[in-house]
Amino acid sequence: MSNFTDTYIKGLKPTVKRYEEYEGGGFGIRITPNGIKTWIYRYKIDGKTAKLTLGHYPTMSLANAKKKFTELRGLRRDGTTPKSHVEKEKQKENNTVEKLVQAWYTGYAEKFIKKPAQIKKQIDSYINPLLGKYPLDKIQTIDITKALDSIVAGGAPIYANRILSTIKQVFNYGVSRGSLSYNIASAIRARDIGGIEKPKERFLTMNEIKILWQFLDTKNSSRMSFHTKMAIKLILLTGVRTAELRLAKWEDFDIERSLWTIPAENTKTSLIHKVHLSTQAIELLNELKKICNSGYVIYGTDNNLPLTENALARAVSRIQGRVDIPKWTAHDLRRTFATQLGQTLRIDPVVIEKCLGHKMPKIMATYNKNEMLPERKNALTQWGQYIETLVANSNVLPLEKAI
């Protein structure tokens, strides 16, 4: 039995057989024939000798090893088995945010979230790199806010709010599964991270629609693909979401009946949505059909795949400086459709909501199953005719006098 010092430990040489040295109270070190030195704690439980590995020297210093030994010896004196305590601590260390996120993703997100790929992107790009390694019993609210602040600093405040929402769902899942006693992210407010998100109000005036449409028909738009031009026009004519058009297949269209049936898996509401095709929309589809060699109506560089998620947004961004109208986005086209149906054509708001494929308020949805297909057909027919007449008119109003 010796008093351990660093010099003494360094001087312990390997022998043919493994051996152990002890300082007292069960604190010792084991030396193997290949020179590996391991701190150990030897103790008795119910008259039986047990040994517990504390760590390897020099990775675990003498001071840290002795501190760990003192802690475990104190627990044993209080009636706690050192081995069970160490196993619980290891389990806690392995119980990380990353593991909870994975459990939530496979147990909930993949099953119940319509577009889990978007959530997976948040997880892989931000949540796991910034927070994944934290043990669940060690992570604090401030760790989450600092991670979100770094995303905001990178120029993505709204995306930071989206990630906060995901994090809250993950920790709620942890509470419901017993991994956590409470949600440490619940008190974080989006307004304190990415700020208050104001509803977007941008929509194109009728004169801006005319300018845009005529631009798409000129050589100035030559750097845009034919499919992208057609996509912009079709969204303006039908008011569908960009994803609904991107994922559209020819089999979804019944040209003879002037009907486009969007399958539930392609809609945000997970409900089948029927869209009347105006004469103008059918003309565009026929143009696309002539050059199409894909099952998708709008496709990108790979004929077997739909246009990528951000392709249309990027295309719109590229032409901003060449179209003589204030900044707009691809999603503003859908808002334009809805606004102008009401503002210019005076279409009933309920009909417009049906044209957009929105879910009706709960009570109305329960008792009113009327799809209003004739009214929707009339609205889209009027809209197509109005745009055709507008574009054909050679006179373009100054923007400030637009309808």
ABEGO torsion letter per residue (X at the ends): XBBBBAAAAAABBBBABBBBBBAEGGBBBBBBAAGBBBBBBBBBBGGBBBBBBAEBOAABBAAAAAAAAAAAAAAAAAGBBAAAAAAAAAAAAABBAAAAAAAAAAAAAAAABABAAAAAAAAAAAAAAAAAABBAAABBAAAAAAAAAAAAAAGBAAAAAAAAAAAAAAAAAAAAAGABABBAAAABBAAABAEBBBBBABBBBAAAAAAAAAAAABAAAAABBAAAAAAAAAAAAAGBBAAAAAABBAAABBAAAGBBBBBAAABAAGBBBBBBBBAAAAAAAAAAAAABABABABBBABAABBBBAAAAAAAAAAAAAABBBBBBBAAAAAAAAAAAAAAAAGBBAAAAAAAAGBBBBAAAAAABABAGAAAAAAAAAAAAAAAAAAAABABBBBAAABX
